[in-house]
Amino acid sequence: MIHMEYYLIVSTIMMFAGIYGFVTRRNLLAILISVELILNSVDINFVVFNRFLFPGELEGFFFALFAIGVSAAETAVAIAIIINIYRNLRNIQVRNLREMKW
């Protein structure tokens, strides 16, 4: 059986990779992927803590499924916004979004 610490290490690596990508990337799609990494690391934590702390219960799994559903809806809305930005500006770089103010 795999120990809880290994799952938490993978989740932590995913969390920091997502935070690093969110802070350093200038492309909206790369930022969206980074946010998805962060949300997936949270889902892993839900499932792992449920599995090891409450083995007979399913609350962590339901929270993870709910979070995946919210993440899918968030991704669909974000991609629609990015497509709209691309149609208007022909670019999805973050620094060019100032043009939409005027």
MODELLER restraints for C-alpha pairs under 7 A, 6 or more apart:
rsr = mdl.restraints
at = mdl.atoms
rsr.add(forms.Gaussian(group=physical.xy_distance, feature=features.Distance(at['CA:4:A'], at['CA:48:A']), mean=6.92, stdev=0.5))
rsr.add(forms.Gaussian(group=physical.xy_distance, feature=features.Distance(at['CA:7:A'], at['CA:48:A']), mean=7.00, stdev=0.5))
rsr.add(forms.Gaussian(group=physical.xy_distance, feature=features.Distance(at['CA:8:A'], at['CA:45:A']), mean=6.91, stdev=0.5))
rsr.add(forms.Gaussian(group=physical.xy_distance, feature=features.Distance(at['CA:11:A'], at['CA:41:A']), mean=4.68, stdev=0.5))
rsr.add(forms.Gaussian(group=physical.xy_distance, feature=features.Distance(at['CA:11:A'], at['CA:44:A']), mean=6.35, stdev=0.5))
rsr.add(forms.Gaussian(group=physical.xy_distance, feature=features.Distance(at['CA:11:A'], at['CA:45:A']), mean=6.84, stdev=0.5))
rsr.add(forms.Gaussian(group=physical.xy_distance, feature=features.Distance(at['CA:14:A'], at['CA:37:A']), mean=6.01, stdev=0.5))
rsr.add(forms.Gaussian(group=physical.xy_distance, feature=features.Distance(at['CA:14:A'], at['CA:38:A']), mean=6.57, stdev=0.5))
rsr.add(forms.Gaussian(group=physical.xy_distance, feature=features.Distance(at['CA:14:A'], at['CA:41:A']), mean=5.77, stdev=0.5))
rsr.add(forms.Gaussian(group=physical.xy_distance, feature=features.Distance(at['CA:15:A'], at['CA:37:A']), mean=6.53, stdev=0.5))
rsr.add(forms.Gaussian(group=physical.xy_distance, feature=features.Distance(at['CA:15:A'], at['CA:38:A']), mean=4.85, stdev=0.5))
rsr.add(forms.Gaussian(group=physical.xy_distance, feature=features.Distance(at['CA:15:A'], at['CA:41:A']), mean=5.69, stdev=0.5))
rsr.add(forms.Gaussian(group=physical.xy_distance, feature=features.Distance(at['CA:18:A'], at['CA:34:A']), mean=4.23, stdev=0.5))
rsr.add(forms.Gaussian(group=physical.xy_distance, feature=features.Distance(at['CA:18:A'], at['CA:35:A']), mean=6.10, stdev=0.5))
rsr.add(forms.Gaussian(group=physical.xy_distance, feature=features.Distance(at['CA:18:A'], at['CA:37:A']), mean=5.15, stdev=0.5))
rsr.add(forms.Gaussian(group=physical.xy_distance, feature=features.Distance(at['CA:18:A'], at['CA:38:A']), mean=5.23, stdev=0.5))
rsr.add(forms.Gaussian(group=physical.xy_distance, feature=features.Distance(at['CA:19:A'], at['CA:34:A']), mean=6.75, stdev=0.5))
rsr.add(forms.Gaussian(group=physical.xy_distance, feature=features.Distance(at['CA:21:A'], at['CA:31:A']), mean=6.48, stdev=0.5))
rsr.add(forms.Gaussian(group=physical.xy_distance, feature=features.Distance(at['CA:21:A'], at['CA:34:A']), mean=5.38, stdev=0.5))
rsr.add(forms.Gaussian(group=physical.xy_distance, feature=features.Distance(at['CA:22:A'], at['CA:31:A']), mean=4.96, stdev=0.5))
rsr.add(forms.Gaussian(group=physical.xy_distance, feature=features.Distance(at['CA:22:A'], at['CA:34:A']), mean=5.41, stdev=0.5))
rsr.add(forms.Gaussian(group=physical.xy_distance, feature=features.Distance(at['CA:22:A'], at['CA:35:A']), mean=6.82, stdev=0.5))
rsr.add(forms.Gaussian(group=physical.xy_distance, feature=features.Distance(at['CA:25:A'], at['CA:31:A']), mean=6.16, stdev=0.5))
rsr.add(forms.Gaussian(group=physical.xy_distance, feature=features.Distance(at['CA:26:A'], at['CA:93:A']), mean=5.68, stdev=0.5))
rsr.add(forms.Gaussian(group=physical.xy_distance, feature=features.Distance(at['CA:26:A'], at['CA:94:A']), mean=5.39, stdev=0.5))
rsr.add(forms.Gaussian(group=physical.xy_distance, feature=features.Distance(at['CA:27:A'], at['CA:92:A']), mean=6.04, stdev=0.5))
rsr.add(forms.Gaussian(group=physical.xy_distance, feature=features.Distance(at['CA:27:A'], at['CA:93:A']), mean=4.73, stdev=0.5))
rsr.add(forms.Gaussian(group=physical.xy_distance, feature=features.Distance(at['CA:27:A'], at['CA:94:A']), mean=6.03, stdev=0.5))
rsr.add(forms.Gaussian(group=physical.xy_distance, feature=features.Distance(at['CA:28:A'], at['CA:92:A']), mean=5.87, stdev=0.5))
rsr.add(forms.Gaussian(group=physical.xy_distance, feature=features.Distance(at['CA:28:A'], at['CA:93:A']), mean=6.25, stdev=0.5))
rsr.add(forms.Gaussian(group=physical.xy_distance, feature=features.Distance(at['CA:28:A'], at['CA:94:A']), mean=6.36, stdev=0.5))
rsr.add(forms.Gaussian(group=physical.xy_distance, feature=features.Distance(at['CA:43:A'], at['CA:64:A']), mean=4.94, stdev=0.5))
rsr.add(forms.Gaussian(group=physical.xy_distance, feature=features.Distance(at['CA:43:A'], at['CA:67:A']), mean=6.91, stdev=0.5))
rsr.add(forms.Gaussian(group=physical.xy_distance, feature=features.Distance(at['CA:46:A'], at['CA:60:A']), mean=4.91, stdev=0.5))
rsr.add(forms.Gaussian(group=physical.xy_distance, feature=features.Distance(at['CA:46:A'], at['CA:61:A']), mean=6.93, stdev=0.5))
rsr.add(forms.Gaussian(group=physical.xy_distance, feature=features.Distance(at['CA:46:A'], at['CA:63:A']), mean=6.84, stdev=0.5))
rsr.add(forms.Gaussian(group=physical.xy_distance, feature=features.Distance(at['CA:46:A'], at['CA:64:A']), mean=6.05, stdev=0.5))
rsr.add(forms.Gaussian(group=physical.xy_distance, feature=features.Distance(at['CA:47:A'], at['CA:60:A']), mean=5.04, stdev=0.5))
rsr.add(forms.Gaussian(group=physical.xy_distance, feature=features.Distance(at['CA:47:A'], at['CA:61:A']), mean=5.47, stdev=0.5))
rsr.add(forms.Gaussian(group=physical.xy_distance, feature=features.Distance(at['CA:47:A'], at['CA:64:A']), mean=6.65, stdev=0.5))
rsr.add(forms.Gaussian(group=physical.xy_distance, feature=features.Distance(at['CA:50:A'], at['CA:59:A']), mean=6.92, stdev=0.5))
rsr.add(forms.Gaussian(group=physical.xy_distance, feature=features.Distance(at['CA:50:A'], at['CA:60:A']), mean=4.84, stdev=0.5))
rsr.add(forms.Gaussian(group=physical.xy_distance, feature=features.Distance(at['CA:82:A'], at['CA:92:A']), mean=6.90, stdev=0.5))
rsr.add(forms.Gaussian(group=physical.xy_distance, feature=features.Distance(at['CA:85:A'], at['CA:92:A']), mean=6.70, stdev=0.5))
rsr.add(forms.Gaussian(group=physical.xy_distance, feature=features.Distance(at['CA:86:A'], at['CA:92:A']), mean=5.76, stdev=0.5))
